[in-house]
Amino acid sequence: MTEHDKRHKVLVIGGGYAGTFAANRLRVRTDVDITLVNPRPQFVDRIRLHQFVAGTGDAALDYGTLLGTGIELVVDSATRIDTATGMVRLASGRALDYDHVIYAVGSTAATPAVPGAAEFAFPLAEFEDAQRLRARLDELSLDAPITVVGGGPTGIETAAELAEQGRAVTLVSGATLMPSLSARGRRYVAGWLSRHGVTVLEANAVTEVRPEAVVFADGAVRPSALTIWTTGFGVPRLAAESGLRTDTLGRLLTDETLTSVDDARIVATGDAAAPSGQPLRMSCQAAGPLGAQAADTVLSHIAGTEPAVVDLALLGSCVSLGRRVGIRQLARKDDTAVNLYIGGRAGARIKEVTCKIGVGKIRREARKPGSLAWPKGGPRPEQPVSAGPVVTSA
């Protein structure tokens, strides 16, 4: 086989927003064999997990509606990237060889250090978590006290969904409720929660979770038939356990083109990437463009051209407050909130359209690889980490 006839094997590890975007975008070349490895047979629309828990929406989609023609889906879990042999080991015992890897394993819930939290609190970061939580909710009476720990978007949206259904909800926040919002935006969210009966405890620390209660730093004990833990995220340990350098959370260290600092055949993306040790905010908003950029980097490596550096502006966030109200917080290109938001039914419509667009763009990339564009101009570190020499197979 001549170099002109060579086919390039690319393994995408992880089938979330970033991984699915990357797999679809790789199809701009016809000489690339693409395999997507994912532990589930369905795509999880994570930004709808709170809806799935409350029974107001679905969060699982058929990959057949999302992946372009020719992409092989392997339902399995990667256990090791063997850079010496150019193989990815799977939990089933299989091994897949590669020329390039796109590392898109995403994020998951961090194991809480608070006593009793791991045993008695329910996380909400994975589809399986949401299934267990939904089943537990079905067992509870409508007036059973529920505690949601975490004042970020997941905590707020979960508390709002349940409160709108008439459940008794307490939301425990850190020092500031939803700190990524402007002060006006936070007041708007706090006002909606208050009007819908949610007790918000700001600047409170949960020191223990019991089967039917939560304990606070001041010794107060509040009843809780169900405690939902939405604070803290981690990433799978696959990179570190494969001998690749990571940041303290476990994200793969890359240069500004998303190429691993240890092996140029490995490109990271989404929540599991730490370009120059300065990762972007974990979000669906960042995952899609980062997935597309990871694919572009691999395609540049194949073509022997210089990959582009990360250039992505994050422009605020959307938070739903039940099914009829939401807030769209506007922000500068560096992701800092401005004193402007859109609330009410208009905010809810924007949030719903945003959710639909996220999946819609994946489908469009499947139909037309290379179509995704994204806002650029976000600030990045001035001194990128060098990827160093290419590491070749032994």
C-alpha positions as CSV (number, residue, x, y, z in Angstrom):
1,M,0.0,0.0,0.0
2,T,1.4,3.4,-0.9
3,E,1.2,6.4,1.4
4,H,-1.5,7.8,-0.9
5,D,-3.6,4.7,-0.4
6,K,-3.1,4.6,3.4
7,R,-6.1,4.6,5.6
8,H,-5.9,6.4,9.0
9,K,-7.5,4.7,12.0
10,V,-8.9,7.2,14.5
11,L,-10.4,6.1,17.8
12,V,-12.7,8.5,19.6
13,I,-13.0,7.5,23.3
14,G,-16.2,8.9,24.7
15,G,-19.5,9.6,22.9
16,G,-20.7,12.7,24.6
17,Y,-21.1,16.1,23.0
18,A,-17.4,16.6,22.2
19,G,-16.7,13.0,21.1
20,T,-19.8,12.8,18.9
21,F,-19.0,16.1,17.2
22,A,-15.4,15.0,16.7
23,A,-16.4,11.7,15.2
24,N,-18.7,13.3,12.7
25,R,-16.3,16.0,11.7
26,L,-13.5,13.6,10.9
27,R,-15.6,12.5,7.9
28,V,-14.4,15.5,5.9
29,R,-11.7,13.0,4.8
30,T,-12.7,9.8,3.1
31,D,-9.6,7.9,4.0
32,V,-10.3,7.9,7.8
33,D,-11.7,4.9,9.6
34,I,-13.6,6.2,12.6
35,T,-14.4,4.1,15.7
36,L,-16.4,5.6,18.6
37,V,-16.0,3.8,21.9
38,N,-18.7,4.5,24.5
39,P,-19.9,2.6,27.5
40,R,-23.6,3.1,26.6
41,P,-25.5,2.3,23.4
42,Q,-27.3,5.6,23.6
43,F,-26.2,9.3,23.6
44,V,-26.9,11.1,26.9
45,D,-28.1,14.6,26.5
46,R,-26.7,15.6,29.9
47,I,-28.2,19.1,30.0
48,R,-31.6,17.4,30.2
49,L,-30.9,15.0,33.1
50,H,-32.8,17.2,35.6
51,Q,-35.8,16.9,33.3
52,F,-35.5,13.2,33.1
53,V,-35.4,13.0,36.9
54,A,-38.5,15.1,37.2
55,G,-40.3,13.2,34.4
56,T,-40.6,16.3,32.2
57,G,-38.3,15.2,29.4
58,D,-36.0,12.5,28.0
59,A,-32.2,12.5,28.1
60,A,-31.2,9.5,26.0
61,L,-31.0,9.6,22.2
62,D,-30.3,6.9,19.6
63,Y,-26.8,7.2,18.1
64,G,-28.3,6.2,14.8
65,T,-29.8,9.6,14.6
66,L,-26.6,11.4,15.5
67,L,-23.6,9.6,13.9
68,G,-22.7,10.0,10.2
69,T,-22.4,7.1,7.8
70,G,-19.4,4.9,8.3
71,I,-18.7,5.6,12.0
72,E,-18.4,2.3,13.9
73,L,-19.9,2.4,17.4
74,V,-18.3,0.1,19.9
75,V,-20.3,-0.2,23.2
76,D,-17.5,-0.8,25.7
77,S,-15.3,1.0,28.2
78,A,-11.7,1.9,27.5
79,T,-9.4,0.8,30.4
80,R,-6.0,1.7,29.1
81,I,-4.4,3.6,26.2
82,D,-1.2,1.6,25.5
83,T,0.9,4.2,23.7
84,A,3.9,1.7,23.3
85,T,1.8,-0.6,21.1
86,G,-0.7,1.9,19.7
87,M,-3.7,-0.1,21.2
88,V,-6.6,0.9,23.4
89,R,-7.6,-1.9,25.8
90,L,-11.3,-2.4,26.6
91,A,-13.1,-3.7,29.6
92,S,-14.5,-6.6,27.4
93,G,-10.9,-7.8,26.8
94,R,-10.8,-6.5,23.2
95,A,-8.0,-4.3,22.0
96,L,-8.3,-1.7,19.2
97,D,-5.3,-0.4,17.3
98,Y,-5.1,3.2,16.3
99,D,-3.1,5.8,14.4
100,H,-4.7,8.6,16.4
101,V,-6.9,8.9,19.5
102,I,-9.4,11.6,20.4
103,Y,-9.7,11.5,24.2
104,A,-13.3,12.7,24.9
105,V,-14.1,10.8,28.2
106,G,-16.0,13.8,29.6
107,S,-16.6,14.4,33.3
108,T,-18.5,12.7,36.1
109,A,-19.5,13.4,39.7
110,A,-16.6,13.8,42.2
111,T,-16.7,11.5,45.2
112,P,-17.8,13.8,48.0
113,A,-15.6,13.9,51.1
114,V,-18.5,14.7,53.4
115,P,-19.3,11.8,55.7
116,G,-22.3,9.9,54.6
117,A,-22.6,11.7,51.2
118,A,-21.2,8.8,49.1
119,E,-23.5,6.3,50.9
120,F,-26.8,8.3,51.2
121,A,-26.8,11.2,48.7
122,F,-27.7,10.8,45.1
123,P,-25.4,12.3,42.5
124,L,-26.7,13.6,39.2
125,A,-23.9,13.5,36.6
126,E,-24.5,10.3,34.7
127,F,-27.6,8.8,33.1
128,E,-27.5,5.9,35.6
129,D,-27.4,8.3,38.5
130,A,-30.6,10.0,37.0
131,Q,-32.3,6.6,36.7
132,R,-31.7,5.7,40.3
133,L,-32.8,9.2,41.4
134,R,-36.0,9.1,39.4
135,A,-36.8,5.7,40.9
136,R,-36.3,7.0,44.4
137,L,-38.4,10.0,43.7
138,D,-41.3,7.7,42.6
139,E,-41.2,6.1,46.1
140,L,-41.6,9.4,47.9
141,S,-44.8,11.3,48.9
142,L,-45.2,14.7,47.4
143,D,-44.5,16.4,50.8
144,A,-41.4,14.4,51.6
145,P,-38.5,16.9,52.3
146,I,-35.8,16.9,49.6
147,T,-32.4,18.6,49.9
148,V,-30.4,19.6,46.9
149,V,-26.8,20.3,47.7
150,G,-25.1,22.6,45.2
151,G,-26.0,26.1,44.0
152,G,-24.7,25.8,40.4
153,P,-26.9,25.3,37.3
154,T,-27.5,21.5,37.9
155,G,-28.6,22.1,41.5
156,I,-30.8,25.1,40.7
157,E,-32.5,23.4,37.7
158,T,-33.1,20.2,39.6
159,A,-34.6,22.1,42.6
160,A,-36.8,24.2,40.3
161,E,-38.2,21.2,38.4
162,L,-39.1,19.5,41.7
163,A,-40.5,22.7,43.3
164,E,-42.7,23.3,40.3
165,Q,-44.3,19.9,40.9
166,G,-45.1,21.0,44.4
167,R,-42.3,19.1,46.2
168,A,-40.8,20.4,49.4
169,V,-37.3,21.4,48.4
170,T,-34.3,22.9,50.3
171,L,-31.4,24.2,48.1
172,V,-28.0,24.4,49.9
173,S,-25.6,26.7,48.2
174,G,-22.0,27.8,48.8
175,A,-21.1,31.4,49.5
176,T,-22.9,32.6,46.4
177,L,-25.9,31.2,44.6
178,M,-24.9,30.6,40.9
179,P,-21.8,32.8,41.0
180,S,-21.5,32.8,37.2
181,L,-24.6,35.0,37.0
182,S,-24.6,38.7,37.4
183,A,-25.9,40.1,40.8
184,R,-29.2,41.0,39.1
185,G,-29.4,37.5,37.6
186,R,-28.8,35.9,40.9
187,R,-31.6,38.0,42.5
188,Y,-33.9,36.9,39.8
189,V,-33.2,33.2,40.3
190,A,-33.4,33.6,44.1
191,G,-36.8,35.4,43.8
192,W,-38.2,32.6,41.6
193,L,-37.1,29.9,44.0
194,S,-38.5,31.8,46.9
195,R,-41.9,32.3,45.2
196,H,-42.1,28.6,44.5
197,G,-41.4,27.5,48.1
198,V,-37.7,26.6,47.8
199,T,-35.8,27.2,51.0
200,V,-32.3,28.5,49.9
201,L,-29.5,28.2,52.4
202,E,-26.6,30.2,51.2
203,A,-23.1,30.1,52.7
204,N,-24.0,26.9,54.5
205,A,-21.8,23.8,54.7
206,V,-23.2,20.3,54.9
207,T,-21.0,18.3,57.3
208,E,-22.8,15.0,57.2
209,V,-25.5,13.2,55.2
210,R,-27.7,10.7,57.0
211,P,-30.3,8.4,55.5
212,E,-33.2,10.8,56.5
213,A,-31.4,14.0,57.4
214,V,-28.5,16.4,56.7
215,V,-26.3,18.0,59.3
216,F,-24.8,21.5,59.0
217,A,-21.6,23.0,60.3
218,D,-23.5,24.9,63.1
219,G,-24.9,21.5,64.3
220,A,-28.4,22.0,62.8
221,V,-30.1,18.9,61.6
222,R,-32.7,19.1,58.9
223,P,-34.9,16.2,57.8
224,S,-34.2,15.0,54.3
225,A,-36.0,12.0,52.8
226,L,-33.9,12.4,49.7
227,T,-30.5,14.3,49.4
228,I,-29.3,15.1,45.8
229,W,-25.6,16.0,45.5
230,T,-24.8,18.2,42.5
231,T,-21.6,19.9,43.6
232,G,-18.2,18.9,42.4
233,F,-17.1,17.3,39.2
234,G,-14.3,14.9,38.4
235,V,-13.0,13.2,35.3
236,P,-12.3,9.5,34.5
237,R,-8.7,8.3,35.4
238,L,-8.0,6.7,32.1
239,A,-5.3,9.2,31.1
240,A,-3.4,9.0,34.3
241,E,-3.7,5.3,34.5
242,S,-2.3,5.1,31.0
243,G,0.8,7.0,32.1
244,L,-0.1,10.3,30.5
245,R,0.3,13.6,32.3
246,T,-2.8,15.2,33.7
247,D,-3.7,18.2,35.8
248,T,-4.7,17.7,39.5
249,L,-8.3,16.9,38.6
250,G,-7.2,14.2,36.0
251,R,-7.7,16.1,32.8
252,L,-5.2,15.3,30.0
253,L,-2.5,18.0,29.7
254,T,-2.3,19.3,26.1
255,D,-0.8,22.2,24.2
256,E,-3.0,24.9,22.7
257,T,-3.9,22.7,19.8
258,L,-5.4,20.1,22.2
259,T,-2.5,17.7,21.5
260,S,-1.2,15.7,24.4
261,V,2.1,16.9,25.8
262,D,3.3,13.3,25.9
263,D,2.1,11.8,22.6
264,A,1.1,13.7,19.5
265,R,-1.1,10.9,18.4
266,I,-3.5,11.7,21.2
267,V,-5.7,14.7,21.1
268,A,-8.0,15.6,24.1
269,T,-11.3,17.5,24.0
270,G,-14.2,18.6,26.1
271,D,-14.3,18.4,29.9
272,A,-11.3,16.0,30.0
273,A,-8.9,18.4,28.3
274,A,-6.6,20.9,30.0
275,P,-4.9,23.0,27.3
276,S,-1.8,24.6,28.7
277,G,-3.1,23.5,32.1
278,Q,-5.9,26.1,31.8
279,P,-9.1,24.2,30.9
280,L,-12.2,25.9,29.7
281,R,-15.4,25.9,31.8
282,M,-17.0,22.4,31.8
283,S,-20.1,23.0,29.7
284,C,-22.0,21.8,26.6
285,Q,-21.3,25.2,25.2
286,A,-17.6,24.5,25.1
287,A,-17.8,20.8,24.3
288,G,-19.1,21.0,20.8
289,P,-16.5,23.5,19.5
290,L,-13.7,21.7,21.3
291,G,-14.8,18.4,19.8
292,A,-14.8,20.0,16.3
293,Q,-11.4,21.5,17.0
294,A,-10.0,18.2,18.2
295,A,-11.1,16.6,14.9
296,D,-9.5,19.5,13.0
297,T,-6.2,18.9,15.0
298,V,-6.2,15.2,14.1
299,L,-6.9,16.0,10.5
300,S,-4.0,18.5,10.5
301,H,-1.7,15.8,11.9
302,I,-2.8,13.5,9.1
303,A,-2.2,16.1,6.5
304,G,1.1,17.2,8.0
305,T,0.0,20.8,8.5
306,E,0.1,23.0,11.6
307,P,-3.0,22.6,13.7
308,A,-4.9,25.7,14.9
309,V,-4.8,26.8,18.5
310,V,-7.8,26.9,20.7
311,D,-9.9,29.9,20.0
312,L,-13.3,29.9,21.7
313,A,-15.3,32.5,23.4
314,L,-17.9,31.5,26.0
315,L,-20.8,34.0,26.0
316,G,-22.8,33.4,29.2
317,S,-25.2,30.7,30.2
318,C,-28.8,29.5,30.3
319,V,-30.6,28.2,33.3
320,S,-34.2,26.8,33.3
321,L,-36.5,27.4,36.2
322,G,-39.1,24.7,35.8
323,R,-40.8,24.4,32.4
324,R,-42.1,27.9,31.9
325,V,-39.4,30.3,33.1
326,G,-35.7,30.6,32.5
327,I,-32.8,33.0,32.4
328,R,-30.3,33.7,29.7
329,Q,-27.3,35.5,31.3
330,L,-25.2,37.5,28.8
331,A,-21.4,37.6,29.2
332,R,-18.3,39.0,27.7
333,K,-16.0,36.8,25.5
334,D,-14.0,35.9,28.6
335,D,-17.2,34.4,30.1
336,T,-17.6,37.1,32.8
337,A,-21.2,38.1,33.3
338,V,-22.5,41.5,32.3
339,N,-25.4,43.2,34.1
340,L,-27.9,42.0,31.5
341,Y,-30.1,39.0,31.3
342,I,-33.3,37.8,29.7
343,G,-35.8,36.1,32.0
344,G,-39.3,34.8,32.1
345,R,-40.9,32.9,29.3
346,A,-38.4,34.4,26.8
347,G,-35.6,33.0,28.9
348,A,-37.3,29.6,29.0
349,R,-37.7,29.6,25.2
350,I,-34.0,30.6,24.7
351,K,-32.9,27.7,27.0
352,E,-35.1,25.2,25.2
353,V,-33.9,26.4,21.8
354,T,-30.3,26.2,23.0
355,C,-30.8,22.6,24.2
356,K,-32.3,21.7,20.8
357,I,-29.6,23.4,18.9
358,G,-26.9,21.5,20.8
359,V,-28.2,18.2,19.4
360,G,-29.2,19.7,16.1
361,K,-25.7,20.8,15.4
362,I,-24.4,17.3,16.0
363,R,-26.9,16.0,13.4
364,R,-25.9,18.8,11.0
365,E,-22.3,17.9,11.4
366,A,-23.2,14.3,10.6
367,R,-24.9,15.4,7.4
368,K,-22.3,18.0,6.5
369,P,-18.9,17.4,8.1
370,G,-17.0,20.6,8.8
371,S,-20.1,22.8,9.1
372,L,-19.8,23.8,12.7
373,A,-18.7,27.3,13.4
374,W,-18.3,28.9,16.9
375,P,-17.7,32.3,18.5
376,K,-14.0,33.1,18.8
377,G,-11.8,35.6,20.6
378,G,-11.8,34.1,24.1
379,P,-8.6,34.8,26.1
380,R,-6.0,32.0,26.5
381,P,-2.6,31.8,28.3
382,E,0.2,33.6,26.6
383,Q,2.7,30.8,27.1
384,P,1.2,27.6,25.7
385,V,2.7,24.2,26.8
386,S,4.8,22.6,24.1
387,A,3.7,19.1,23.0
388,G,7.3,18.2,22.4
389,P,8.4,15.5,19.9
390,V,6.0,13.0,18.4
391,V,6.0,9.7,20.3
392,T,6.1,6.8,18.0
393,S,5.1,3.2,18.5
394,A,7.8,0.8,19.7
